[in-house]
C-alpha cells in the first residue's frame, strides 16, 4: 500500500487487508493453521515475532509490550499471503490454568524500543533460552534463568531490560488471521483461508472480530477524510447494528469529541494534506475505535490504511464480502455527493 498520497480525490480503495480473529481447537495452534495453509498452496511458513501491547498491573507502568510467536505464509513465489498471530483481546475461551506448551513463549518489556532492537538481532525460530542472548550482547550482559523457566535480562546496572517467559495457558490457540493487501475484487483467497481454518476445527472466539483495512490513499485529503468521518459518525449505531458488531468485542468506541470538532471545522477542511496530518497527529487519535484513522494520521508505511474494526468474527467469507461491498458503496457515496453539481 502507498505510504504517501497526493491531496486529491481518487477512486475507492483497490486493495483490502482482512483480519479475522479465530480460536484453534484444544491442542491446536496458530502454527498448525499456518502450516496447513502453506500445504494447501504449496507455499512455505516463515516464523516471526509479533509485536503488541497489553495492560500492566505494575504500578507506574500502565502498559507492557510483548513479542509473541507468529507465522507468515508465503506463496510459491515467496510473496506474503497471510499471517497467523496472537491477539491479546481473546481471553474468555482460554483456560489460564493449563500449563504452557513446550516451545511456546513470549518476550516482555516496558520499553518498546528494546523489543524493536531485539527484532533486528534475534531469529524468530530460536528457543526461549536463546531468545534474549543477542539483545544481551548489545548491552554486554547475559540472560539468567529464574523460576519456572523464565529468563531475565538485566543491564550492567541491574536494570531490567526484558523477560522471556513460557506462554501462559492456551495462548497458542489464539489466532488472528491477517491477510496481505488483497485486490478488492478477489473472491477466492479468503474462502480458501477460512476453509483451512474450518477443516482444522477452528471456531469463533467469544470476543472475536473481523477488521477490514482499506487502502488509505483515497482518504488522504482533508475534505475527503472529513466527509468520510462525518458520515461514519452519523451512521455509527446503524452500522454497528447492520454489521452485527459483537457486543463482547474489546477495544472499540466512538471518536473523541475533540477529534470530531477538528475534522468538522471549516479551518480543517481548507488545509492541504500535510497540514491536516499535523493537526490529526496533535490529537493522537486512538487505534481502538470503531474506525481507526491513526495510520492515516501518522502516515504509517507498513499499514497505511483506514481500518474498520466493527465486523464480528466469522468463518463465512460471504458475510465479510457483503460488509466490504457495503462499506465501499458508502465511501463512494461520499465522493459522488461532493462531486455532484450543487
N, C-alpha and C positions, 0 to 999 in steps of 0.2 A: 504494500500500500504506500501511497505517496506520503513523504514526510513534510512537504511544503505544498502550498496551493495558492493560486492567484486569487485576488479579491473579485471574483465574478461568479455568476450562477452557471452551473453546468447541469447535465442530466442527472437522473437518480444514480445512487451508488451502483457500480457494476460488479463489485465483489462483496461477499458477506462471509464473515467468520462466525462459526456456530460453536457454542459451548453447551454441553448437556451434562448435568450432574446425575451420576448413577451410583449404584451400590453393588459391589461384587457379592456373589453368594458366599456362604460360610466356607472358609478355606480357599476362597478365590482371591484375586487381587487385580489391581490395575495393570500390573506387569503381565499377568495372564492374558488380559484383553489385548494389550499391545501386541503380544506375540501371536495371538490368533488372527488379528487383522493383518499383520505382516505376512502370515502364512497364506491368507486368502488372496493377497495381491502380489505375491512373490516379492515382497519387499524385505526390509530389514528393520531391526529395532536398535535404537541408539539411546542408552541411558543418559539422563542429565539430572541436575538438581533444580528443583522448582522453588523459587524464592517467594515467600509470602510473609504475612504478619499475623499475630494473634494477641488477644488481650492478655495482660500480665496481672498476676496477683501480688507482685512485689511492689511495695510502697515506693513511690517516686519514679517508677518505671512503668508507665501505663501500657506500653507495647513491647513485645519481643518480636524479633524477626527470626524466621527459620528457613532452613533448606530441607526439603523432603525429596525422596527418590521418585523420579518421574521417568517416563519412557516415550520417546519420539519414534513414530513410524515413518520410514522413508519409502517411497515407491521404487520401482525398478530403476529409475534414472537417478535415484539419490535425492529426490525432492521431498521436502517435508509434506506429509499428508495430514497427520493428526498426532496429537499427544495425549497421554493419559496421566493426569496429575492429581495430587491430593486437593481437597477443598475443606478448609477448617470449619466451614459453616455446617458441614454434615456431622451431626453429633448423636441424635436420638436413637438411631438404629444400631449404633456400635456399642459393644459390651466393653466398658473400660476396665473390667476386672480380668479380662483374658490376657494371659501372658504374651509378651511381644514375640512375634515370629522371628526365627533365626534369619539374620541377614538384613532385617529391616531396621532403619534408624533415622534420626533427624539431627540436624545441627542447629543450635540455638545461640543467638547473641542479642544484646541490646543495642548493637551498633551495626546498622545495615551495611555500612561501608566495609566492615570486616568480612561480611559474607560475600559481598561483591568481589572482594580481593580473593577470597577462597575459591570462588567460581573460576577465576582466571588461572589458578595454580593447582587445582585438585581434580583428578579424573572422577567421574560420577560412578564408576564401577568398582571403586575400592571398598574394602570393608571398613567397619566402624573404627577399628583400631588404627587404621591408616588415614582416616578422613581429616584429621587435624594436623598431620605431620607437616605438610607443605606450608600451611599458614604459620605453624610454629617456627619453621626455618627462617621465615621472613623476620621474625621477632627474636630469633636466637634462643628459643626455648623449645621444649618437647612436651607433648600432651602426657598427662598422667592418668592412669585408671583409678577411679574411685570406687564407690559401692555400686553393686548391681549392674556392672558392665558399662557405667558411664565414664566417658573420657572428658577431662577438663584441660583447657589450655589457658595458661597464665603468661603474662609478660614478665620481664625480669624484676619488676616491682611488685609482683604477685597480684596485679590487677587482672580480673577475669576477662578473657577475650571471647571465648566460645565454649560451648559444651556439645558433645556428641552423645546422644542417649538412645537406647533401644526405642523403637516406635511404639507408643502405648496402644493398648487394647484395640485391635482390629482396624487400625487406621489405614492399613494397606488395602482394605476393602473400599474405602472412599475413592471415587474415580470421577474426575471431571474430564469429559471427552472434549478436547479443544482442537477444532479443525484449522487447517491453513485457510487463508482467504480463498473462498471458492467463487467461481462465476455465479452471479445471482440466478442464472437460468440453469445451473447444474442441479438436476433432479435424480442423480444416480449415486453420488458419493455418500451422502448422508444415509440413505437407506441401507447401503452396504455396511456402514459402520454400526448402525443401530441393529441390523440383523445379526452381526457378530456378537454384540452385547447380549441380545436376546437368546441366541443359541447357547451362550455360556451360562445363562441363568441370572444375568444381571437384572436388578429391579430398580424401582424408583425410591429414592430416599425420602424420609418424612419432610425434610426441609428443602427438597430439591427444586432447582430452577433450570431454565434454559436461557442463555444470553445470546443476543444477536449483535455482532459487530459490523456495522455498516461503514464502508469506506468514508472517511471524514471529508474528502476533497470537496464534494458538493456543498458542504455546510460552512466552508471557510470564507464567509462573508458576514459582516456584522448584521446586515439586513436579513440574509438567509437564515442565519442562526437565530436571530431574534424572532422571526416569523415562525420558525420551526418550534422553538421553545414555548412561545406563547400558545401555539395550537396544542402542543402536547400537554402543557399545563392545564389548559381549559378542558381537555378531554381526559385528564388523568384518571378519574374514577370510572368513567365509561370504558377506557382502555383496560383497566385492571379487571373489570367485570367481563368484558368480551374476550380477553386473553386468558381468563381463568387463573389469575395470579394465585399462587399457593399462599394461603394465609400464614403458614409456618415458615415461609422463606425468610431468611435473615438478610440484613444489610440492604434494605430497600427504604424508600422515602421520597418525599417531595423535595424540590429545590428550595433553597433558603429564600426567605423574603428579600434579603439583600441582593441576592443574585437575580431574582426576577425583577426587582426595581431597576437594576442596572440594565439588563438586556431589553427592557421595555421602554427605556428612555430615548427620546429623540437624539440626545447627545451621543449615546452609544451607537445608534443606527447610522449616524453620519460618519463614524470612524472608518479609516481604512483597516484592513485585516490585522496588520501588525499592531496598531494602536488598540484595536478591540481585544486582541490576545492579552496585551499588557493589563488591560482593565479586568479581564477574567482571571488572570493569574493572581492579581492583587487580592481577590476574594477567596482564593484557594478552594475552588469547588470540590466537594466530596465525590469520591467514586461511588459511594454507597447510596445511590439514588435510583429511582425507577429508570431514569435515563442518565447515563454517565457521560458528561461532556468534558471531563477532566483531561482526557487525552487530546481533545481538540484544543483546549485552552493552552496546554503546555506544549503542543506540537510534538507529542511523543513519537519518535521514529519507529520504534518496534511495534507499536499498536496505535496507529493514527486512525482512530475510529470514533464513531458515535455508537454507544453501547446501550441497547435496550435490554433491561435486566428482569422484566416482569413476566416472562413466559414461565409456565410450570415445567418441571421435568417431564419428559415423555419418551417412549420408545417408538412412537408413531411419527415418522418423518412427515406425513401429510399434514399433521397438526402444525408442525414448525413451518412448513412451506406456506400454509394458509395465513399464519400470522405474519410471516415475512412479506408476503404479497400485499397484505392489508397495510402494513407499515410503509411499503414502497409507494402505494397509492396515496397514502397520507402525505408523504414527503413530496410527491409530485403535485398534489393539490396546492401546496404552499407556493411552488414555482408558478403554476398556472394562474393562481389568483393574483400574484404580484405582476405577472406579465400581461394580464388581460387589460384591454382598454378601460379606462375609468369612465 
